[in-house]
Amino acid sequence: MTALLEAAKNAFYCACHEAAMSDQLAKVGGDRSRLKVIYPSPRGLKLEQNVFDSLAGWLKDDHRICVLCGRYEGVDERAVGRWVDLEVSLGDFIVTGGELPGLILVDGLVRCFQAFLAMQSHPKTRASQMDYSSIRNSRNLGNFLGILCQKSF
């Protein structure tokens, strides 16, 4: 009985992945070359600014990205093998699902587009041009609960 339930569960997951990916493929007129499926995974390519820049350049040519997010035990390897074009990682750690890494991927991509940056009040400095070691919090926190706080961290 347990083997039968496991088989039914596997069939259900495969059918869900197929339906979701088929729907995404339909949104690009069935042209698989215009759809890039990205899977957040600890074994993937480490997300750095050059990866965001490359993906943003690809998106500018009227392509789509679909982020396939696993939960707890990930995504069925058959679906990964069939659909995934790129696995990306935030680092050498594991979280319970791919949703947060997926959101970070989307947020990093959005910042690559000039139209988005024009709406922001912060400087348009590219992350790849920044010296992260020089970034400091310069808010003057003053006195908090009787504790004198330094002006920068």
DRENDO-1510 file (C-alpha; in Angstrom, 1 decimal, always signed):
<recs>
REC; n; res; u; v; w
REC; 1; MET; +0.0; +0.0; +0.0 .
REC; 2; THR; +2.8; +2.4; +0.8 .
REC; 3; ALA; +4.5; +1.8; -2.6 .
REC; 4; LEU; +1.2; +2.6; -4.3 .
REC; 5; LEU; +0.7; +5.8; -2.4 .
REC; 6; GLU; +4.3; +6.8; -3.2 .
REC; 7; ALA; +3.7; +6.1; -6.9 .
REC; 8; ALA; +0.5; +8.1; -6.9 .
REC; 9; LYS; +2.4; +11.0; -5.2 .
REC; 10; ASN; +5.2; +10.9; -7.8 .
REC; 11; ALA; +2.7; +10.9; -10.7 .
REC; 12; PHE; +0.8; +13.8; -9.2 .
REC; 13; TYR; +4.0; +15.9; -8.8 .
REC; 14; CYS; +5.1; +15.1; -12.4 .
REC; 15; ALA; +1.7; +16.1; -13.7 .
REC; 16; CYS; +1.8; +19.4; -11.8 .
REC; 17; HIS; +5.3; +20.3; -13.1 .
REC; 18; GLU; +4.3; +19.4; -16.7 .
REC; 19; ALA; +1.1; +21.4; -16.5 .
REC; 20; ALA; +2.9; +24.5; -15.1 .
REC; 21; MET; +5.7; +24.3; -17.6 .
REC; 22; SER; +3.4; +23.7; -20.5 .
REC; 23; ASP; +1.5; +26.8; -19.5 .
REC; 24; GLN; +4.7; +28.9; -19.4 .
REC; 25; LEU; +5.7; +27.5; -22.8 .
REC; 26; ALA; +2.3; +28.5; -24.2 .
REC; 27; LYS; +3.0; +32.1; -23.1 .
REC; 28; VAL; +5.9; +32.3; -25.5 .
REC; 29; GLY; +4.0; +30.8; -28.4 .
REC; 30; GLY; +5.5; +27.4; -27.9 .
REC; 31; ASP; +9.0; +28.7; -28.7 .
REC; 32; ARG; +11.2; +26.9; -26.1 .
REC; 33; SER; +14.2; +29.1; -27.0 .
REC; 34; ARG; +12.3; +32.2; -25.6 .
REC; 35; LEU; +11.7; +30.5; -22.2 .
REC; 36; LYS; +14.5; +30.1; -19.6 .
REC; 37; VAL; +13.6; +28.0; -16.6 .
REC; 38; ILE; +15.6; +28.7; -13.5 .
REC; 39; TYR; +15.7; +26.5; -10.5 .
REC; 40; PRO; +17.1; +27.8; -7.1 .
REC; 41; SER; +19.3; +25.1; -5.8 .
REC; 42; PRO; +22.3; +24.8; -3.4 .
REC; 43; ARG; +24.2; +23.0; -6.2 .
REC; 44; GLY; +23.6; +25.8; -8.7 .
REC; 45; LEU; +25.7; +28.6; -10.1 .
REC; 46; LYS; +26.3; +31.2; -7.4 .
REC; 47; LEU; +24.2; +34.3; -8.0 .
REC; 48; GLU; +26.5; +37.3; -8.6 .
REC; 49; GLN; +26.0; +40.5; -10.4 .
REC; 50; ASN; +27.3; +39.2; -13.7 .
REC; 51; VAL; +24.6; +36.4; -13.7 .
REC; 52; PHE; +21.9; +39.1; -13.1 .
REC; 53; ASP; +23.3; +41.2; -16.0 .
REC; 54; SER; +23.4; +38.3; -18.3 .
REC; 55; LEU; +19.8; +37.2; -17.5 .
REC; 56; ALA; +18.6; +40.9; -17.8 .
REC; 57; GLY; +20.2; +41.1; -21.3 .
REC; 58; TRP; +18.5; +37.9; -22.3 .
REC; 59; LEU; +15.1; +39.3; -21.0 .
REC; 60; LYS; +15.4; +42.5; -23.1 .
REC; 61; ASP; +15.0; +40.4; -26.2 .
REC; 62; ASP; +11.4; +39.7; -25.4 .
REC; 63; HIS; +12.1; +36.4; -23.6 .
REC; 64; ARG; +10.6; +35.0; -20.4 .
REC; 65; ILE; +12.0; +33.6; -17.3 .
REC; 66; CYS; +10.2; +31.0; -15.1 .
REC; 67; VAL; +11.5; +30.3; -11.6 .
REC; 68; LEU; +10.7; +26.8; -10.6 .
REC; 69; CYS; +10.7; +26.7; -6.8 .
REC; 70; GLY; +10.9; +23.5; -4.8 .
REC; 71; ARG; +9.7; +22.9; -1.3 .
REC; 72; TYR; +11.4; +20.9; +1.4 .
REC; 73; GLU; +12.7; +18.0; -0.8 .
REC; 74; GLY; +13.0; +20.1; -3.9 .
REC; 75; VAL; +11.6; +19.4; -7.4 .
REC; 76; ASP; +11.4; +15.9; -9.0 .
REC; 77; GLU; +14.7; +15.3; -10.8 .
REC; 78; ARG; +12.8; +14.3; -13.9 .
REC; 79; ALA; +11.2; +17.7; -14.1 .
REC; 80; VAL; +14.6; +19.4; -13.5 .
REC; 81; GLY; +16.2; +17.3; -16.2 .
REC; 82; ARG; +13.4; +18.0; -18.7 .
REC; 83; TRP; +12.8; +21.7; -18.1 .
REC; 84; VAL; +15.5; +23.5; -16.1 .
REC; 85; ASP; +18.0; +25.6; -18.1 .
REC; 86; LEU; +19.9; +27.1; -15.2 .
REC; 87; GLU; +20.3; +26.2; -11.5 .
REC; 88; VAL; +21.3; +29.2; -9.3 .
REC; 89; SER; +22.4; +29.3; -5.6 .
REC; 90; LEU; +22.6; +32.0; -3.0 .
REC; 91; GLY; +25.4; +30.2; -1.3 .
REC; 92; ASP; +26.4; +27.1; +0.6 .
REC; 93; PHE; +23.3; +26.6; +2.7 .
REC; 94; ILE; +19.9; +25.1; +2.4 .
REC; 95; VAL; +16.5; +26.8; +3.1 .
REC; 96; THR; +13.1; +25.1; +3.3 .
REC; 97; GLY; +12.0; +26.2; -0.1 .
REC; 98; GLY; +13.0; +28.0; -3.3 .
REC; 99; GLU; +10.5; +30.9; -2.9 .
REC; 100; LEU; +12.9; +33.3; -1.1 .
REC; 101; PRO; +15.8; +32.6; -3.4 .
REC; 102; GLY; +13.4; +33.1; -6.3 .
REC; 103; LEU; +12.3; +36.5; -4.9 .
REC; 104; ILE; +15.9; +37.5; -4.6 .
REC; 105; LEU; +16.5; +36.5; -8.2 .
REC; 106; VAL; +13.6; +38.6; -9.4 .
REC; 107; ASP; +14.6; +41.6; -7.2 .
REC; 108; GLY; +18.2; +41.5; -8.5 .
REC; 109; LEU; +16.9; +41.3; -12.1 .
REC; 110; VAL; +14.5; +44.2; -11.7 .
REC; 111; ARG; +17.4; +46.4; -10.6 .
REC; 112; CYS; +19.1; +45.7; -13.9 .
REC; 113; PHE; +16.5; +47.6; -15.9 .
REC; 114; GLN; +16.9; +51.4; -16.3 .
REC; 115; ALA; +13.2; +52.0; -16.2 .
REC; 116; PHE; +13.0; +50.6; -12.7 .
REC; 117; LEU; +16.1; +52.5; -11.5 .
REC; 118; ALA; +14.6; +55.7; -12.8 .
REC; 119; MET; +11.7; +55.3; -10.4 .
REC; 120; GLN; +14.0; +54.9; -7.4 .
REC; 121; SER; +15.3; +57.6; -5.2 .
REC; 122; HIS; +18.7; +55.9; -4.6 .
REC; 123; PRO; +21.8; +56.4; -6.8 .
REC; 124; LYS; +21.9; +54.4; -10.0 .
REC; 125; THR; +25.2; +52.8; -9.0 .
REC; 126; ARG; +25.6; +49.3; -10.5 .
REC; 127; ALA; +26.3; +46.7; -7.9 .
REC; 128; SER; +29.2; +45.4; -9.9 .
REC; 129; GLN; +30.8; +48.9; -9.6 .
REC; 130; MET; +30.4; +49.2; -5.8 .
REC; 131; ASP; +33.0; +48.8; -3.2 .
REC; 132; TYR; +31.0; +46.9; -0.6 .
REC; 133; SER; +33.6; +47.3; +2.1 .
REC; 134; SER; +33.1; +51.1; +2.2 .
REC; 135; ILE; +29.3; +50.9; +2.7 .
REC; 136; ARG; +28.4; +52.2; +6.2 .
REC; 137; ASN; +25.2; +53.0; +7.9 .
REC; 138; SER; +25.4; +56.7; +8.5 .
REC; 139; ARG; +22.1; +57.3; +10.3 .
REC; 140; ASN; +22.5; +59.2; +13.6 .
REC; 141; LEU; +20.7; +57.0; +16.0 .
REC; 142; GLY; +21.5; +59.2; +19.0 .
REC; 143; ASN; +20.2; +58.0; +22.3 .
REC; 144; PHE; +18.1; +54.9; +22.3 .
REC; 145; LEU; +16.7; +53.6; +25.7 .
REC; 146; GLY; +19.4; +55.4; +27.5 .
REC; 147; ILE; +22.1; +53.9; +25.4 .
REC; 148; LEU; +24.3; +56.3; +23.4 .
REC; 149; CYS; +24.6; +54.9; +19.9 .
REC; 150; GLN; +27.5; +55.7; +17.5 .
REC; 151; LYS; +26.7; +57.7; +14.4 .
REC; 152; SER; +27.9; +55.1; +11.9 .
REC; 153; PHE; +28.4; +51.4; +11.9 .
</recs>
